[in-house]
Amino acid sequence: MSAQRKVLVYGGKGALGSTCVQFFKNNNWWVSSVDLAHNDEANANVLISNSDSLVAQEAEVIDGLSKVLIGDKLDAIICVAGGWAGGSAANKDFIKNSELMIRQSVWSSLIAAKLASKFLKEEGLLTLTGAKAALDPTPGMIGYGMSKAAVHHLVSSLSAEKGGLPKNSSVLAVLPITLDTPMNRKFMANADFSTWTPLSFVADLFYKWSTEVSTRPKSGSLVQLVTEKSQTITKIN
């Protein structure tokens, strides 16, 4: 088995995912990306072609990852797949947007959890992506809030006894408010960017948790990312 540390970035072609791929690569990790599109910086790519069935998508990703790992195990699985869509129950696209949020956040998190049960090392790390907003009602973006609340529940369930993860492994969720991505800057150009969390901060946090077990919060923790005046702190639920 290779001595080089290995990480899977689920959603490795998105803004945060690409930052994570680059960050771990720069620190001499072997990095695999799972996404709809190829990330040229990753050592290996598992491409998702089936977006209509959760069961088919699971089989596709497990088969692809098995082929690139060739018997090796992962030190960390970082799931940052997701997106955003708004709408109350009265919105004409309420069901459409809610379905999209479930596919982007819940499906990816469930598959990442399954991958962790099969491919993560003992004492390894699984991180999922929730949202601080989902700790409270989200009437203007019900589908988004519901899907992120489901991720929070998944984290607590996986961390419990008989949750199915490898021995002494950790599962954590990060709960950002607004990430400083190019798309967010494009669509919220007049916002206060000093309250947005830099992608590099998140990638560095994942890296520290992956390399130093002692820096990890208790497994099952929901870790809020709170940025004010361009300074980010973590708050643990």
Sequence and secondary structure as in RCSB ss.txt:
>XXXX:A:sequence
MSAQRKVLVYGGKGALGSTCVQFFKNNNWWVSSVDLAHNDEANANVLISNSDSLVAQEAEVIDGLSKVLIGDKLD
AIICVAGGWAGGSAANKDFIKNSELMIRQSVWSSLIAAKLASKFLKEEGLLTLTGAKAALDPTPGMIGYGMSKAA
VHHLVSSLSAEKGGLPKNSSVLAVLPITLDTPMNRKFMANADFSTWTPLSFVADLFYKWSTEVSTRPKSGSLVQL
VTEKSQTITKIN
>XXXX:A:secstr
   S EEEEETTTSHHHHHHHHHHHHTT EEEEEESS  TTSSEEEE    S HHHHHHHHHHHHHHHHTT  EE
EEEE       B TTSTTHHHHHHHHIIIIIIHHHHHHHHHHHHEEEEEEEEEE  GGGGS  TTBHHHHHHHHH
HHHHHHHHHSTTS   TT EEEEEEES B  HHHHHHTTTS GGGSB HHHHHHHHHHHHH GGGS  TT EEEE
EEETTEEEEEE 
